[in-house]
């Protein structure tokens, strides 16, 4: 659902940025980073939700991309559903039973470069108090100097699929699909 978590392909994506002698820190641009999730609702529709405005950082080692790392976090209650009743149901005991301080986190554990601008990012996703390993299929969109900010910038997309039941939020499955598709689009800037 909140596989917020593709921010992680950026570690590989930054390989197109200027050469670095050591890992360099990039931070997510919260105003241009989103995680969308979707699921089948009773066979009648595809229902969507989103996370935006979240925080994260990438430590990138250009000489050894497998030595790079990514961390991302967001409050569960920052989820946007487009309908207040759905949001309230998701935060109820049927699903998250979320509190104000409950977080969704992703921490990368490995990066496999699969092409000039692609990588598989493996990491630990913690959601609803459960931690599971997930793999993000990531692609670099662009890396270089931002034309307005005049500093190194990078952007990428990533996808993954989760099973709600793996995170103890599987209510009403299989009628409401257990499988959740996650799409991530991230921008990050070199830290000051």
C-alpha positions in Angstrom: 0.0 0.0 0.0 2.6 2.4 0.9 5.4 1.0 -0.6 6.6 4.3 -0.2 9.3 2.8 -0.8 10.6 3.1 -4.2 12.6 6.0 -3.3 15.2 3.5 -3.3 15.8 3.1 -7.0 17.2 6.6 -6.8 20.3 5.2 -5.2 21.0 3.5 -8.5 19.5 6.3 -10.6 22.1 8.7 -9.3 24.8 6.8 -11.2 24.2 9.3 -14.0 25.1 12.2 -11.8 28.6 13.8 -11.5 31.4 11.6 -10.2 31.7 11.4 -6.4 34.7 10.4 -4.3 32.5 9.0 -1.6 28.8 8.5 -0.9 26.8 11.7 -1.1 23.5 12.5 0.6 20.4 13.3 -1.4 17.1 14.2 0.3 13.6 13.7 -1.2 11.8 16.7 -2.6 8.5 16.2 -0.6 6.6 18.5 -3.0 7.3 16.3 -6.0 7.4 12.8 -4.6 4.3 10.6 -4.5 3.3 7.0 -3.7 0.1 5.7 -5.3 -1.6 2.5 -4.4 -4.5 0.8 -6.0 -6.6 -2.3 -5.5 -9.6 -4.1 -7.0 -12.9 -3.3 -5.2 -15.3 -6.2 -5.5 -14.6 -6.5 -9.2 -16.4 -3.3 -9.8 -13.7 -0.7 -9.8 -10.0 0.1 -9.2 -9.7 2.2 -6.0 -6.7 4.5 -5.5 -4.9 6.1 -2.6 -1.8 8.2 -2.2 1.0 9.3 0.1 2.8 12.6 -0.5 4.9 15.1 1.4 7.0 12.3 3.0 10.7 12.4 4.0 13.7 10.3 3.0 17.3 10.2 2.1 19.7 8.4 -0.2 23.4 7.9 0.4 24.8 7.1 -3.1 28.2 5.5 -3.8 28.8 5.9 -7.5 31.9 3.7 -7.5 30.0 0.9 -5.8 26.2 1.4 -6.2 25.5 -1.8 -4.2 27.0 0.2 -1.2 24.3 2.8 -1.5 21.4 3.1 0.8 17.9 4.6 1.0 15.5 5.3 3.9 12.0 6.7 3.7 9.3 7.3 6.3 5.8 8.7 6.5 2.9 8.8 9.0 0.2 6.2 8.2 -2.4 9.0 8.9 -0.9 11.0 6.0 -2.7 8.7 3.6 -5.1 10.4 1.1 -8.0 8.4 -0.1 -10.2 11.1 -1.8 -13.1 10.2 0.5 -13.2 10.9 4.3 -15.3 7.8 5.1 -12.8 5.5 3.4 -9.9 7.2 5.2 -11.7 6.7 8.6 -12.4 3.1 7.8 -8.7 2.5 6.9 -7.6 4.0 10.2 -10.1 2.0 12.2 -9.5 -1.4 13.8 -10.7 -3.2 10.6 -7.4 -2.2 9.1 -4.6 -0.1 10.7 -6.1 1.0 14.0 -3.6 3.9 13.4 -2.4 6.4 15.9 -0.9 9.8 15.2 2.7 8.6 15.6 2.4 5.4 13.6 4.9 5.4 10.7 5.4 3.5 7.5 9.1 3.0 6.8 11.4 1.5 4.1 15.1 0.8 4.6 17.0 -0.6 1.7 19.1 -3.8 2.3 20.5 -4.3 -1.2 20.7 -2.9 -4.7 21.0 -5.0 -7.9 21.8 -2.9 -11.0 19.9 -4.4 -14.0 20.7 -1.8 -16.7 22.0 1.6 -17.5 19.0 3.3 -15.8 17.3 0.4 -14.0 17.8 -1.5 -10.7 16.0 -3.8 -8.3 16.0 -2.3 -4.8 15.4 -4.8 -1.9 14.5 -3.4 1.5 12.5 -3.8 4.7 9.1 -2.3 4.6 7.5 -1.8 8.0 3.7 -1.3 7.9 1.2 -1.8 10.6 3.9 -3.1 13.0 5.0 -5.8 10.5 8.3 -5.8 8.7 8.7 -7.7 5.4 11.3 -7.7 2.6 10.0 -6.1 -0.6 11.6 -5.5 -4.1 11.1 -2.3 -6.0 11.6 -2.3 -9.8 13.1 1.2 -10.3 14.0 3.3 -13.3 16.0 6.6 -13.5 14.0 9.3 -15.2 16.6 12.0 -15.3 19.7 13.2 -13.3 21.5 16.5 -13.6 21.4 20.1 -12.5 17.9 21.3 -11.7 17.1 24.3 -14.1 15.5 26.4 -11.3 17.3 25.2 -8.2 20.8 25.1 -9.8 21.9 22.0 -7.9 22.2 18.3 -8.6 18.7 16.6 -8.8 17.4 13.2 -9.8 14.1 11.6 -10.4 12.8 8.1 -10.9 9.8 5.8 -10.9 9.4 2.5 -9.3 6.7 -0.2 -8.8 6.0 -3.1 -6.6 3.1 -5.3 -5.5 2.1 -6.1 -1.9 -0.3 -8.4 -0.2 -2.4 -6.6 2.4 -2.7 -9.8 4.4 1.1 -9.9 4.9 0.7 -6.7 7.0 -2.4 -7.7 8.9 -4.6 -5.3 6.9 -6.3 -8.0 4.8 -9.9 -7.4 5.8 -12.6 -8.4 3.3 -10.1 -10.3 1.0 -10.6 -11.9 -1.4 -13.6 -9.7 -2.3 -11.5 -6.6 -2.0 -8.3 -7.7 -3.5 -5.5 -8.8 -1.2 -3.0 -7.6 -3.9 -2.1 -3.9 -3.9 -0.2 -2.3 -6.8 2.2 0.4 -5.7 3.5 3.1 -8.1 6.2 5.6 -6.9 7.5 8.8 -8.5 10.3 10.5 -6.6 12.5 13.5 -6.9 15.6 14.1 -4.7 18.1 16.9 -4.4 21.7 16.9 -3.2 21.8 17.8 0.5 23.4 21.1 1.5 
